[in-house]
Amino acid sequence: MGRTKAAEGAGVETPDNGKVRFLRADEIECRIASISEKGLSLLLYKDARVDQKILDETFGPFGWKRLLRWN
């Protein structure tokens, strides 16, 4: 699947002027949620490894951390 010209270099700006890129098609998984006479419903998802890879690319392997808070 090709990328449009508008999507080239696109991403989300971060407070420190880093740029987090958008997901690529090969990073999105697809599962069938339901099938009926009208058609089917798909679930699109990504896993945490995709997020970690993008953060590593953008900020370096030690430039970010995950913080869990329990309330």
mmCIF file of the N, C-alpha and C atoms, coordinates in Angstrom:
data_MODEL
# 
_entry.id   MODEL 
# 
loop_
_atom_site.group_PDB 
_atom_site.id 
_atom_site.type_symbol 
_atom_site.label_atom_id 
_atom_site.label_alt_id 
_atom_site.label_comp_id 
_atom_site.label_asym_id 
_atom_site.label_entity_id 
_atom_site.label_seq_id 
_atom_site.pdbx_PDB_ins_code 
_atom_site.Cartn_x 
_atom_site.Cartn_y 
_atom_site.Cartn_z 
_atom_site.occupancy 
_atom_site.B_iso_or_equiv 
_atom_site.pdbx_formal_charge 
_atom_site.auth_seq_id 
_atom_site.auth_comp_id 
_atom_site.auth_asym_id 
_atom_site.auth_atom_id 
_atom_site.pdbx_PDB_model_num 
ATOM 1   N N  . MET A 1 1  ? 0.847   -1.171  0.000  1.00 0.00 ? 1  MET A N  1 
ATOM 2   C CA . MET A 1 1  ? 0.000   0.000   0.000  1.00 0.00 ? 1  MET A CA 1 
ATOM 3   C C  . MET A 1 1  ? 0.891   1.232   0.000  1.00 0.00 ? 1  MET A C  1 
ATOM 4   N N  . GLY A 1 2  ? 0.679   2.141   -0.921 1.00 0.00 ? 2  GLY A N  1 
ATOM 5   C CA . GLY A 1 2  ? 1.518   3.323   -1.037 1.00 0.00 ? 2  GLY A CA 1 
ATOM 6   C C  . GLY A 1 2  ? 1.107   4.419   -0.081 1.00 0.00 ? 2  GLY A C  1 
ATOM 7   N N  . ARG A 1 3  ? 1.999   5.344   0.122  1.00 0.00 ? 3  ARG A N  1 
ATOM 8   C CA . ARG A 1 3  ? 1.716   6.484   0.982  1.00 0.00 ? 3  ARG A CA 1 
ATOM 9   C C  . ARG A 1 3  ? 1.456   7.700   0.110  1.00 0.00 ? 3  ARG A C  1 
ATOM 10  N N  . THR A 1 4  ? 0.566   8.541   0.547  1.00 0.00 ? 4  THR A N  1 
ATOM 11  C CA . THR A 1 4  ? 0.287   9.749   -0.210 1.00 0.00 ? 4  THR A CA 1 
ATOM 12  C C  . THR A 1 4  ? 1.386   10.759  0.030  1.00 0.00 ? 4  THR A C  1 
ATOM 13  N N  . LYS A 1 5  ? 1.499   11.716  -0.845 1.00 0.00 ? 5  LYS A N  1 
ATOM 14  C CA . LYS A 1 5  ? 2.514   12.763  -0.705 1.00 0.00 ? 5  LYS A CA 1 
ATOM 15  C C  . LYS A 1 5  ? 2.308   13.527  0.601  1.00 0.00 ? 5  LYS A C  1 
ATOM 16  N N  . ALA A 1 6  ? 1.049   13.761  0.969  1.00 0.00 ? 6  ALA A N  1 
ATOM 17  C CA . ALA A 1 6  ? 0.756   14.489  2.205  1.00 0.00 ? 6  ALA A CA 1 
ATOM 18  C C  . ALA A 1 6  ? 1.228   13.737  3.440  1.00 0.00 ? 6  ALA A C  1 
ATOM 19  N N  . ALA A 1 7  ? 1.260   12.409  3.385  1.00 0.00 ? 7  ALA A N  1 
ATOM 20  C CA . ALA A 1 7  ? 1.663   11.621  4.546  1.00 0.00 ? 7  ALA A CA 1 
ATOM 21  C C  . ALA A 1 7  ? 3.174   11.542  4.693  1.00 0.00 ? 7  ALA A C  1 
ATOM 22  N N  . GLU A 1 8  ? 3.915   11.854  3.649  1.00 0.00 ? 8  GLU A N  1 
ATOM 23  C CA . GLU A 1 8  ? 5.372   11.810  3.735  1.00 0.00 ? 8  GLU A CA 1 
ATOM 24  C C  . GLU A 1 8  ? 5.854   12.809  4.788  1.00 0.00 ? 8  GLU A C  1 
ATOM 25  N N  . GLY A 1 9  ? 6.650   12.339  5.714  1.00 0.00 ? 9  GLY A N  1 
ATOM 26  C CA . GLY A 1 9  ? 7.198   13.210  6.751  1.00 0.00 ? 9  GLY A CA 1 
ATOM 27  C C  . GLY A 1 9  ? 6.169   13.668  7.768  1.00 0.00 ? 9  GLY A C  1 
ATOM 28  N N  . ALA A 1 10 ? 4.970   13.154  7.688  1.00 0.00 ? 10 ALA A N  1 
ATOM 29  C CA . ALA A 1 10 ? 3.924   13.569  8.617  1.00 0.00 ? 10 ALA A CA 1 
ATOM 30  C C  . ALA A 1 10 ? 4.155   12.924  9.972  1.00 0.00 ? 10 ALA A C  1 
ATOM 31  N N  . GLY A 1 11 ? 3.674   13.575  10.985 1.00 0.00 ? 11 GLY A N  1 
ATOM 32  C CA . GLY A 1 11 ? 3.784   13.042  12.327 1.00 0.00 ? 11 GLY A CA 1 
ATOM 33  C C  . GLY A 1 11 ? 3.163   14.003  13.307 1.00 0.00 ? 11 GLY A C  1 
ATOM 34  N N  . VAL A 1 12 ? 3.377   13.747  14.570 1.00 0.00 ? 12 VAL A N  1 
ATOM 35  C CA . VAL A 1 12 ? 2.828   14.573  15.628 1.00 0.00 ? 12 VAL A CA 1 
ATOM 36  C C  . VAL A 1 12 ? 3.981   15.252  16.340 1.00 0.00 ? 12 VAL A C  1 
ATOM 37  N N  . GLU A 1 13 ? 3.896   16.573  16.488 1.00 0.00 ? 13 GLU A N  1 
ATOM 38  C CA . GLU A 1 13 ? 4.945   17.316  17.186 1.00 0.00 ? 13 GLU A CA 1 
ATOM 39  C C  . GLU A 1 13 ? 4.903   17.011  18.676 1.00 0.00 ? 13 GLU A C  1 
ATOM 40  N N  . THR A 1 14 ? 6.068   16.966  19.302 1.00 0.00 ? 14 THR A N  1 
ATOM 41  C CA . THR A 1 14 ? 6.163   16.746  20.739 1.00 0.00 ? 14 THR A CA 1 
ATOM 42  C C  . THR A 1 14 ? 6.639   18.044  21.390 1.00 0.00 ? 14 THR A C  1 
ATOM 43  N N  . PRO A 1 15 ? 6.490   18.194  22.715 1.00 0.00 ? 15 PRO A N  1 
ATOM 44  C CA . PRO A 1 15 ? 6.896   19.435  23.380 1.00 0.00 ? 15 PRO A CA 1 
ATOM 45  C C  . PRO A 1 15 ? 8.361   19.815  23.152 1.00 0.00 ? 15 PRO A C  1 
ATOM 46  N N  . ASP A 1 16 ? 9.248   18.838  22.981 1.00 0.00 ? 16 ASP A N  1 
ATOM 47  C CA . ASP A 1 16 ? 10.662  19.154  22.788 1.00 0.00 ? 16 ASP A CA 1 
ATOM 48  C C  . ASP A 1 16 ? 11.038  19.174  21.302 1.00 0.00 ? 16 ASP A C  1 
ATOM 49  N N  . ASN A 1 17 ? 10.062  19.424  20.433 1.00 0.00 ? 17 ASN A N  1 
ATOM 50  C CA . ASN A 1 17 ? 10.258  19.542  18.985 1.00 0.00 ? 17 ASN A CA 1 
ATOM 51  C C  . ASN A 1 17 ? 10.668  18.247  18.302 1.00 0.00 ? 17 ASN A C  1 
ATOM 52  N N  . GLY A 1 18 ? 10.518  17.111  18.978 1.00 0.00 ? 18 GLY A N  1 
ATOM 53  C CA . GLY A 1 18 ? 10.694  15.835  18.310 1.00 0.00 ? 18 GLY A CA 1 
ATOM 54  C C  . GLY A 1 18 ? 9.461   15.582  17.461 1.00 0.00 ? 18 GLY A C  1 
ATOM 55  N N  . LYS A 1 19 ? 9.540   14.665  16.544 1.00 0.00 ? 19 LYS A N  1 
ATOM 56  C CA . LYS A 1 19 ? 8.378   14.374  15.713 1.00 0.00 ? 19 LYS A CA 1 
ATOM 57  C C  . LYS A 1 19 ? 8.125   12.873  15.738 1.00 0.00 ? 19 LYS A C  1 
ATOM 58  N N  . VAL A 1 20 ? 6.992   12.474  16.293 1.00 0.00 ? 20 VAL A N  1 
ATOM 59  C CA . VAL A 1 20 ? 6.613   11.073  16.363 1.00 0.00 ? 20 VAL A CA 1 
ATOM 60  C C  . VAL A 1 20 ? 5.844   10.751  15.084 1.00 0.00 ? 20 VAL A C  1 
ATOM 61  N N  . ARG A 1 21 ? 6.337   9.767   14.349 1.00 0.00 ? 21 ARG A N  1 
ATOM 62  C CA . ARG A 1 21 ? 5.723   9.454   13.058 1.00 0.00 ? 21 ARG A CA 1 
ATOM 63  C C  . ARG A 1 21 ? 4.402   8.725   13.231 1.00 0.00 ? 21 ARG A C  1 
ATOM 64  N N  . PHE A 1 22 ? 3.592   8.772   12.169 1.00 0.00 ? 22 PHE A N  1 
ATOM 65  C CA . PHE A 1 22 ? 2.347   8.017   12.142 1.00 0.00 ? 22 PHE A CA 1 
ATOM 66  C C  . PHE A 1 22 ? 2.650   6.544   11.932 1.00 0.00 ? 22 PHE A C  1 
ATOM 67  N N  . LEU A 1 23 ? 1.687   5.696   12.235 1.00 0.00 ? 23 LEU A N  1 
ATOM 68  C CA . LEU A 1 23 ? 1.838   4.256   12.024 1.00 0.00 ? 23 LEU A CA 1 
ATOM 69  C C  . LEU A 1 23 ? 1.924   3.942   10.542 1.00 0.00 ? 23 LEU A C  1 
ATOM 70  N N  . ARG A 1 24 ? 2.718   2.921   10.215 1.00 0.00 ? 24 ARG A N  1 
ATOM 71  C CA . ARG A 1 24 ? 2.763   2.399   8.852  1.00 0.00 ? 24 ARG A CA 1 
ATOM 72  C C  . ARG A 1 24 ? 1.744   1.269   8.741  1.00 0.00 ? 24 ARG A C  1 
ATOM 73  N N  . ALA A 1 25 ? 1.323   0.991   7.526  1.00 0.00 ? 25 ALA A N  1 
ATOM 74  C CA . ALA A 1 25 ? 0.317   -0.059  7.304  1.00 0.00 ? 25 ALA A CA 1 
ATOM 75  C C  . ALA A 1 25 ? 0.792   -1.410  7.828  1.00 0.00 ? 25 ALA A C  1 
ATOM 76  N N  . ASP A 1 26 ? 2.095   -1.697  7.728  1.00 0.00 ? 26 ASP A N  1 
ATOM 77  C CA . ASP A 1 26 ? 2.592   -3.003  8.182  1.00 0.00 ? 26 ASP A CA 1 
ATOM 78  C C  . ASP A 1 26 ? 2.663   -3.119  9.703  1.00 0.00 ? 26 ASP A C  1 
ATOM 79  N N  . GLU A 1 27 ? 2.385   -2.038  10.421 1.00 0.00 ? 27 GLU A N  1 
ATOM 80  C CA . GLU A 1 27 ? 2.386   -2.064  11.879 1.00 0.00 ? 27 GLU A CA 1 
ATOM 81  C C  . GLU A 1 27 ? 0.970   -2.218  12.455 1.00 0.00 ? 27 GLU A C  1 
ATOM 82  N N  . ILE A 1 28 ? -0.023  -2.264  11.601 1.00 0.00 ? 28 ILE A N  1 
ATOM 83  C CA . ILE A 1 28 ? -1.416  -2.367  12.027 1.00 0.00 ? 28 ILE A CA 1 
ATOM 84  C C  . ILE A 1 28 ? -1.921  -3.772  11.729 1.00 0.00 ? 28 ILE A C  1 
ATOM 85  N N  . GLU A 1 29 ? -2.438  -4.429  12.743 1.00 0.00 ? 29 GLU A N  1 
ATOM 86  C CA . GLU A 1 29 ? -2.997  -5.765  12.600 1.00 0.00 ? 29 GLU A CA 1 
ATOM 87  C C  . GLU A 1 29 ? -4.499  -5.663  12.367 1.00 0.00 ? 29 GLU A C  1 
ATOM 88  N N  . CYS A 1 30 ? -5.054  -6.668  11.748 1.00 0.00 ? 30 CYS A N  1 
ATOM 89  C CA . CYS A 1 30 ? -6.478  -6.673  11.419 1.00 0.00 ? 30 CYS A CA 1 
ATOM 90  C C  . CYS A 1 30 ? -7.076  -8.025  11.800 1.00 0.00 ? 30 CYS A C  1 
ATOM 91  N N  . ARG A 1 31 ? -8.199  -7.990  12.490 1.00 0.00 ? 31 ARG A N  1 
ATOM 92  C CA . ARG A 1 31 ? -8.931  -9.206  12.853 1.00 0.00 ? 31 ARG A CA 1 
ATOM 93  C C  . ARG A 1 31 ? -10.397 -9.026  12.498 1.00 0.00 ? 31 ARG A C  1 
ATOM 94  N N  . ILE A 1 32 ? -11.047 -10.119 12.186 1.00 0.00 ? 32 ILE A N  1 
ATOM 95  C CA . ILE A 1 32 ? -12.480 -10.086 11.906 1.00 0.00 ? 32 ILE A CA 1 
ATOM 96  C C  . ILE A 1 32 ? -13.225 -10.086 13.236 1.00 0.00 ? 32 ILE A C  1 
ATOM 97  N N  . ALA A 1 33 ? -14.074 -9.075  13.427 1.00 0.00 ? 33 ALA A N  1 
ATOM 98  C CA . ALA A 1 33 ? -14.872 -8.989  14.651 1.00 0.00 ? 33 ALA A CA 1 
ATOM 99  C C  . ALA A 1 33 ? -16.169 -9.760  14.502 1.00 0.00 ? 33 ALA A C  1 
ATOM 100 N N  . SER A 1 34 ? -16.841 -9.582  13.368 1.00 0.00 ? 34 SER A N  1 
ATOM 101 C CA . SER A 1 34 ? -18.096 -10.295 13.133 1.00 0.00 ? 34 SER A CA 1 
ATOM 102 C C  . SER A 1 34 ? -18.389 -10.372 11.638 1.00 0.00 ? 34 SER A C  1 
ATOM 103 N N  . ILE A 1 35 ? -19.155 -11.370 11.290 1.00 0.00 ? 35 ILE A N  1 
ATOM 104 C CA . ILE A 1 35 ? -19.581 -11.555 9.903  1.00 0.00 ? 35 ILE A CA 1 
ATOM 105 C C  . ILE A 1 35 ? -21.092 -11.755 9.917  1.00 0.00 ? 35 ILE A C  1 
ATOM 106 N N  . SER A 1 36 ? -21.771 -11.019 9.036  1.00 0.00 ? 36 SER A N  1 
ATOM 107 C CA . SER A 1 36 ? -23.225 -11.169 8.927  1.00 0.00 ? 36 SER A CA 1 
ATOM 108 C C  . SER A 1 36 ? -23.620 -11.093 7.455  1.00 0.00 ? 36 SER A C  1 
ATOM 109 N N  . GLU A 1 37 ? -24.915 -11.164 7.192  1.00 0.00 ? 37 GLU A N  1 
ATOM 110 C CA . GLU A 1 37 ? -25.393 -11.064 5.822  1.00 0.00 ? 37 GLU A CA 1 
ATOM 111 C C  . GLU A 1 37 ? -25.108 -9.688  5.229  1.00 0.00 ? 37 GLU A C  1 
ATOM 112 N N  . LYS A 1 38 ? -25.022 -8.660  6.080  1.00 0.00 ? 38 LYS A N  1 
ATOM 113 C CA . LYS A 1 38 ? -24.757 -7.295  5.611  1.00 0.00 ? 38 LYS A CA 1 
ATOM 114 C C  . LYS A 1 38 ? -23.290 -7.062  5.290  1.00 0.00 ? 38 LYS A C  1 
ATOM 115 N N  . GLY A 1 39 ? -22.423 -7.887  5.803  1.00 0.00 ? 39 GLY A N  1 
ATOM 116 C CA . GLY A 1 39 ? -20.990 -7.707  5.580  1.00 0.00 ? 39 GLY A CA 1 
ATOM 117 C C  . GLY A 1 39 ? -20.198 -8.153  6.787  1.00 0.00 ? 39 GLY A C  1 
ATOM 118 N N  . LEU A 1 40 ? -19.031 -7.543  6.965  1.00 0.00 ? 40 LEU A N  1 
ATOM 119 C CA . LEU A 1 40 ? -18.210 -7.909  8.108  1.00 0.00 ? 40 LEU A CA 1 
ATOM 120 C C  . LEU A 1 40 ? -17.691 -6.677  8.816  1.00 0.00 ? 40 LEU A C  1 
ATOM 121 N N  . SER A 1 41 ? -17.274 -6.874  10.021 1.00 0.00 ? 41 SER A N  1 
ATOM 122 C CA . SER A 1 41 ? -16.719 -5.811  10.842 1.00 0.00 ? 41 SER A CA 1 
ATOM 123 C C  . SER A 1 41 ? -15.295 -6.196  11.200 1.00 0.00 ? 41 SER A C  1 
ATOM 124 N N  . LEU A 1 42 ? -14.366 -5.268  11.001 1.00 0.00 ? 42 LEU A N  1 
ATOM 125 C CA . LEU A 1 42 ? -12.959 -5.531  11.279 1.00 0.00 ? 42 LEU A CA 1 
ATOM 126 C C  . LEU A 1 42 ? -12.486 -4.756  12.493 1.00 0.00 ? 42 LEU A C  1 
ATOM 127 N N  . LEU A 1 43 ? -11.542 -5.327  13.214 1.00 0.00 ? 43 LEU A N  1 
ATOM 128 C CA . LEU A 1 43 ? -10.860 -4.651  14.312 1.00 0.00 ? 43 LEU A CA 1 
ATOM 129 C C  . LEU A 1 43 ? -9.443  -4.344  13.864 1.00 0.00 ? 43 LEU A C  1 
ATOM 130 N N  . LEU A 1 44 ? -9.045  -3.092  13.959 1.00 0.00 ? 44 LEU A N  1 
ATOM 131 C CA . LEU A 1 44 ? -7.680  -2.685  13.646 1.00 0.00 ? 44 LEU A CA 1 
ATOM 132 C C  . LEU A 1 44 ? -6.980  -2.396  14.969 1.00 0.00 ? 44 LEU A C  1 
ATOM 133 N N  . TYR A 1 45 ? -5.790  -2.930  15.143 1.00 0.00 ? 45 TYR A N  1 
ATOM 134 C CA . TYR A 1 45 ? -5.088  -2.716  16.401 1.00 0.00 ? 45 TYR A CA 1 
ATOM 135 C C  . TYR A 1 45 ? -3.580  -2.757  16.192 1.00 0.00 ? 45 TYR A C  1 
ATOM 136 N N  . LYS A 1 46 ? -2.879  -2.314  17.203 1.00 0.00 ? 46 LYS A N  1 
ATOM 137 C CA . LYS A 1 46 ? -1.418  -2.387  17.256 1.00 0.00 ? 46 LYS A CA 1 
ATOM 138 C C  . LYS A 1 46 ? -1.062  -2.867  18.654 1.00 0.00 ? 46 LYS A C  1 
ATOM 139 N N  . ASP A 1 47 ? 0.150   -3.358  18.823 1.00 0.00 ? 47 ASP A N  1 
ATOM 140 C CA . ASP A 1 47 ? 0.532   -3.781  20.164 1.00 0.00 ? 47 ASP A CA 1 
ATOM 141 C C  . ASP A 1 47 ? 1.573   -2.820  20.736 1.00 0.00 ? 47 ASP A C  1 
ATOM 142 N N  . ALA A 1 48 ? 1.932   -3.032  21.967 1.00 0.00 ? 48 ALA A N  1 
ATOM 143 C CA . ALA A 1 48 ? 2.862   -2.136  22.658 1.00 0.00 ? 48 ALA A CA 1 
ATOM 144 C C  . ALA A 1 48 ? 4.246   -2.132  22.018 1.00 0.00 ? 48 ALA A C  1 
ATOM 145 N N  . ARG A 1 49 ? 4.621   -3.220  21.364 1.00 0.00 ? 49 ARG A N  1 
ATOM 146 C CA . ARG A 1 49 ? 5.934   -3.260  20.700 1.00 0.00 ? 49 ARG A CA 1 
ATOM 147 C C  . ARG A 1 49 ? 6.048   -2.204  19.616 1.00 0.00 ? 49 ARG A C  1 
ATOM 148 N N  . VAL A 1 50 ? 4.945   -1.933  18.928 1.00 0.00 ? 50 VAL A N  1 
ATOM 149 C CA . VAL A 1 50 ? 4.931   -0.882  17.910 1.00 0.00 ? 50 VAL A CA 1 
ATOM 150 C C  . VAL A 1 50 ? 5.205   0.473   18.571 1.00 0.00 ? 50 VAL A C  1 
ATOM 151 N N  . ASP A 1 51 ? 4.528   0.754   19.675 1.00 0.00 ? 51 ASP A N  1 
ATOM 152 C CA . ASP A 1 51 ? 4.747   2.006   20.400 1.00 0.00 ? 51 ASP A CA 1 
ATOM 153 C C  . ASP A 1 51 ? 6.198   2.131   20.855 1.00 0.00 ? 51 ASP A C  1 
ATOM 154 N N  . GLN A 1 52 ? 6.748   1.053   21.407 1.00 0.00 ? 52 GLN A N  1 
ATOM 155 C CA . GLN A 1 52 ? 8.123   1.078   21.892 1.00 0.00 ? 52 GLN A CA 1 
ATOM 156 C C  . GLN A 1 52 ? 9.106   1.326   20.759 1.00 0.00 ? 52 GLN A C  1 
ATOM 157 N N  . LYS A 1 53 ? 8.868   0.722   19.613 1.00 0.00 ? 53 LYS A N  1 
ATOM 158 C CA . LYS A 1 53 ? 9.744   0.914   18.460 1.00 0.00 ? 53 LYS A CA 1 
ATOM 159 C C  . LYS A 1 53 ? 9.724   2.373   18.001 1.00 0.00 ? 53 LYS A C  1 
ATOM 160 N N  . ILE A 1 54 ? 8.541   2.962   17.926 1.00 0.00 ? 54 ILE A N  1 
ATOM 161 C CA . ILE A 1 54 ? 8.426   4.360   17.496 1.00 0.00 ? 54 ILE A CA 1 
ATOM 162 C C  . ILE A 1 54 ? 9.090   5.290   18.509 1.00 0.00 ? 54 ILE A C  1 
ATOM 163 N N  . LEU A 1 55 ? 8.892   5.040   19.800 1.00 0.00 ? 55 LEU A N  1 
ATOM 164 C CA . LEU A 1 55 ? 9.545   5.873   20.819 1.00 0.00 ? 55 LEU A CA 1 
ATOM 165 C C  . LEU A 1 55 ? 11.063  5.735   20.749 1.00 0.00 ? 55 LEU A C  1 
ATOM 166 N N  . ASP A 1 56 ? 11.564  4.529   20.535 1.00 0.00 ? 56 ASP A N  1 
ATOM 167 C CA . ASP A 1 56 ? 13.011  4.329   20.385 1.00 0.00 ? 56 ASP A CA 1 
ATOM 168 C C  . ASP A 1 56 ? 13.546  5.080   19.175 1.00 0.00 ? 56 ASP A C  1 
ATOM 169 N N  . GLU A 1 57 ? 12.826  5.025   18.060 1.00 0.00 ? 57 GLU A N  1 
ATOM 170 C CA . GLU A 1 57 ? 13.256  5.736   16.852 1.00 0.00 ? 57 GLU A CA 1 
ATOM 171 C C  . GLU A 1 57 ? 13.303  7.247   17.068 1.00 0.00 ? 57 GLU A C  1 
ATOM 172 N N  . THR A 1 58 ? 12.328  7.763   17.813 1.00 0.00 ? 58 THR A N  1 
ATOM 173 C CA . THR A 1 58 ? 12.189  9.202   17.991 1.00 0.00 ? 58 THR A CA 1 
ATOM 174 C C  . THR A 1 58 ? 13.107  9.760   19.078 1.00 0.00 ? 58 THR A C  1 
ATOM 175 N N  . PHE A 1 59 ? 13.151  9.092   20.227 1.00 0.00 ? 59 PHE A N  1 
ATOM 176 C CA . PHE A 1 59 ? 13.861  9.628   21.389 1.00 0.00 ? 59 PHE A CA 1 
ATOM 177 C C  . PHE A 1 59 ? 15.082  8.828   21.793 1.00 0.00 ? 59 PHE A C  1 
ATOM 178 N N  . GLY A 1 60 ? 15.356  7.724   21.121 1.00 0.00 ? 60 GLY A N  1 
ATOM 179 C CA . GLY A 1 60 ? 16.459  6.849   21.499 1.00 0.00 ? 60 GLY A CA 1 
ATOM 180 C C  . GLY A 1 60 ? 15.995  5.839   22.529 1.00 0.00 ? 60 GLY A C  1 
ATOM 181 N N  . PRO A 1 61 ? 16.718  4.709   22.640 1.00 0.00 ? 61 PRO A N  1 
ATOM 182 C CA . PRO A 1 61 ? 16.289  3.647   23.553 1.00 0.00 ? 61 PRO A CA 1 
ATOM 183 C C  . PRO A 1 61 ? 16.219  4.070   25.019 1.00 0.00 ? 61 PRO A C  1 
ATOM 184 N N  . PHE A 1 62 ? 17.002  5.056   25.410 1.00 0.00 ? 62 PHE A N  1 
ATOM 185 C CA . PHE A 1 62 ? 16.998  5.479   26.813 1.00 0.00 ? 62 PHE A CA 1 
ATOM 186 C C  . PHE A 1 62 ? 16.446  6.884   26.987 1.00 0.00 ? 62 PHE A C  1 
ATOM 187 N N  . GLY A 1 63 ? 15.767  7.408   25.959 1.00 0.00 ? 63 GLY A N  1 
ATOM 188 C CA . GLY A 1 63 ? 15.238  8.769   25.998 1.00 0.00 ? 63 GLY A CA 1 
ATOM 189 C C  . GLY A 1 63 ? 13.785  8.866   26.426 1.00 0.00 ? 63 GLY A C  1 
ATOM 190 N N  . TRP A 1 64 ? 13.206  7.766   26.846 1.00 0.00 ? 64 TRP A N  1 
ATOM 191 C CA . TRP A 1 64 ? 11.828  7.762   27.302 1.00 0.00 ? 64 TRP A CA 1 
ATOM 192 C C  . TRP A 1 64 ? 11.673  6.666   28.343 1.00 0.00 ? 64 TRP A C  1 
ATOM 193 N N  . LYS A 1 65 ? 10.594  6.716   29.109 1.00 0.00 ? 65 LYS A N  1 
ATOM 194 C CA . LYS A 1 65 ? 10.329  5.648   30.075 1.00 0.00 ? 65 LYS A CA 1 
ATOM 195 C C  . LYS A 1 65 ? 8.833   5.471   30.237 1.00 0.00 ? 65 LYS A C  1 
ATOM 196 N N  . ARG A 1 66 ? 8.468   4.286   30.636 1.00 0.00 ? 66 ARG A N  1 
ATOM 197 C CA . ARG A 1 66 ? 7.074   3.956   30.906 1.00 0.00 ? 66 ARG A CA 1 
ATOM 198 C C  . ARG A 1 66 ? 6.844   4.114   32.395 1.00 0.00 ? 66 ARG A C  1 
ATOM 199 N N  . LEU A 1 67 ? 5.763   4.772   32.742 1.00 0.00 ? 67 LEU A N  1 
ATOM 200 C CA . LEU A 1 67 ? 5.439   5.005   34.147 1.00 0.00 ? 67 LEU A CA 1 
ATOM 201 C C  . LEU A 1 67 ? 4.034   4.472   34.420 1.00 0.00 ? 67 LEU A C  1 
ATOM 202 N N  . LEU A 1 68 ? 3.940   3.570   35.354 1.00 0.00 ? 68 LEU A N  1 
ATOM 203 C CA . LEU A 1 68 ? 2.651   3.014   35.751 1.00 0.00 ? 68 LEU A CA 1 
ATOM 204 C C  . LEU A 1 68 ? 2.255   3.603   37.087 1.00 0.00 ? 68 LEU A C  1 
ATOM 205 N N  . ARG A 1 69 ? 1.024   4.059   37.166 1.00 0.00 ? 69 ARG A N  1 
ATOM 206 C CA . ARG A 1 69 ? 0.511   4.613   38.429 1.00 0.00 ? 69 ARG A CA 1 
ATOM 207 C C  . ARG A 1 69 ? -0.723  3.853   38.840 1.00 0.00 ? 69 ARG A C  1 
ATOM 208 N N  . TRP A 1 70 ? -0.776  3.484   40.079 1.00 0.00 ? 70 TRP A N  1 
ATOM 209 C CA . TRP A 1 70 ? -1.934  2.782   40.627 1.00 0.00 ? 70 TRP A CA 1 
ATOM 210 C C  . TRP A 1 70 ? -2.679  3.731   41.531 1.00 0.00 ? 70 TRP A C  1 
ATOM 211 N N  . ASN A 1 71 ? -3.940  3.896   41.305 1.00 0.00 ? 71 ASN A N  1 
ATOM 212 C CA . ASN A 1 71 ? -4.739  4.795   42.140 1.00 0.00 ? 71 ASN A CA 1 
ATOM 213 C C  . ASN A 1 71 ? -5.503  4.032   43.180 1.00 0.00 ? 71 ASN A C  1 
# 
